[in-house]
Amino acid sequence: MNYQIKMSRRLQQIDTMIGQSYQHIWDCCCDHGLLGLTLLKRQAADTVHFVDIVPVLLRQLEDDLKTHYGQMQSKSRWQVHCTDVINLPLVEVCENPDSDKHLIVIAGVGGELTISLMTAILSRFSNYPLEFILCPVHHNYKVREFLISRQLGLIAESLIIENKRGYEILHVAQNVADPVSTVGSKMWDFSQQAHLDHLHKNIKHYQRIAKNPLTNVQAIIHQYQNLLHRQSVS
Ligand SMILES: C[S@@+](CC[C@H](N)C(=O)[O-])C[C@H]1O[C@@H](n2cnc3c(N)ncnc32)[C@H](O)[C@@H]1O
């Protein structure tokens, strides 16, 4: 595909976190499909799947793919699926269900939606060795708690600041020994002011919530504050 794909820094970072070892990569909630197009261009998987629930978006994307990326021009194939991610047709596309490696990317949607999509995928495909890259727009703490409750381990994580907003990107899978931390571990680089700002923002967010006596978020505040403390003594 020769036309230029202009991606956000957040999507660029997700792209750099994806290696070449997958039979299937699922760009879920793909919108205009920028991430998937980039992955297809560099042949990151045998098949790149574009998944979104909005028909008009996927019709346009499919037309673009046919025009710029005929199925015969590359080792990588593509498929477009206009469906709710909870109905991901993962089994249908598998040639070798026992050995096919799948990476499922869910980025750019809220944390609560991310959790409900993950819940459906994990319960439908509990026997498949799936990897996930997640980048929720909000509720990182809740998403991380959910991943811990499902015994997903951490392959990598990254913090990207874009338009003054911090995005936490998590690469996780089952049967990975490294635990996910509720407040992040490997992603922090406190030599960067933007990372400190993101941490302070999280603390302030939960301090605002703590003003409501019906909430109980002190433990969360302490966990974020501990990160601050640890970096100031190191
Ligand atoms: C803001 S875009 C995210 C685009 C891209 N993934 C990113 O990170 O920039 C959110 C997309 O999610 C899609 N979406 C929301 N809920 C969905 C669901 N349950 N199943 C499939 N797509 C969904 C919307 O149609 C929209 O195109």
PDBQT file of the ligand as one rigid body, heavy atoms in Angstrom, charges set to zero:
ROOT
HETATM    1  C1  LIG A 301     -12.389   5.884  19.087  1.00  0.00    +0.000 C 
HETATM    2  S1  LIG A 301     -12.472   4.515  18.037  1.00  0.00    +0.000 S 
HETATM    3  C2  LIG A 301     -10.946   3.714  18.396  1.00  0.00    +0.000 C 
HETATM    4  C3  LIG A 301     -10.124   3.555  17.156  1.00  0.00    +0.000 C 
HETATM    5  C4  LIG A 301      -8.764   2.891  17.361  1.00  0.00    +0.000 C 
HETATM    6  N1  LIG A 301      -8.875   1.551  17.909  1.00  0.00    +0.000 N 
HETATM    7  C5  LIG A 301      -7.874   3.751  18.242  1.00  0.00    +0.000 C 
HETATM    8  O1  LIG A 301      -7.397   3.258  19.278  1.00  0.00    +0.000 OA
HETATM    9  O2  LIG A 301      -7.633   4.899  17.885  1.00  0.00    +0.000 OA
HETATM   10  C6  LIG A 301     -13.663   3.470  18.806  1.00  0.00    +0.000 C 
HETATM   11  C7  LIG A 301     -14.318   2.470  17.824  1.00  0.00    +0.000 C 
HETATM   12  O3  LIG A 301     -14.884   1.406  18.577  1.00  0.00    +0.000 OA
HETATM   13  C8  LIG A 301     -16.011   0.912  17.877  1.00  0.00    +0.000 C 
HETATM   14  N2  LIG A 301     -16.775   0.083  18.821  1.00  0.00    +0.000 N 
HETATM   15  C9  LIG A 301     -17.329   0.488  19.999  1.00  0.00    +0.000 A 
HETATM   16  N3  LIG A 301     -17.907  -0.568  20.614  1.00  0.00    +0.000 NA
HETATM   17  C10 LIG A 301     -17.668  -1.663  19.829  1.00  0.00    +0.000 A 
HETATM   18  C11 LIG A 301     -18.000  -3.041  19.937  1.00  0.00    +0.000 A 
HETATM   19  N4  LIG A 301     -18.681  -3.519  20.992  1.00  0.00    +0.000 N 
HETATM   20  N5  LIG A 301     -17.613  -3.882  18.958  1.00  0.00    +0.000 NA
HETATM   21  C12 LIG A 301     -16.948  -3.406  17.880  1.00  0.00    +0.000 A 
HETATM   22  N6  LIG A 301     -16.606  -2.102  17.721  1.00  0.00    +0.000 NA
HETATM   23  C13 LIG A 301     -16.965  -1.244  18.677  1.00  0.00    +0.000 A 
HETATM   24  C14 LIG A 301     -16.673   2.196  17.411  1.00  0.00    +0.000 C 
HETATM   25  O4  LIG A 301     -17.544   1.946  16.333  1.00  0.00    +0.000 OA
HETATM   26  C15 LIG A 301     -15.456   3.061  17.015  1.00  0.00    +0.000 C 
HETATM   27  O5  LIG A 301     -15.180   2.931  15.636  1.00  0.00    +0.000 OA
ENDROOT
TORSDOF 0
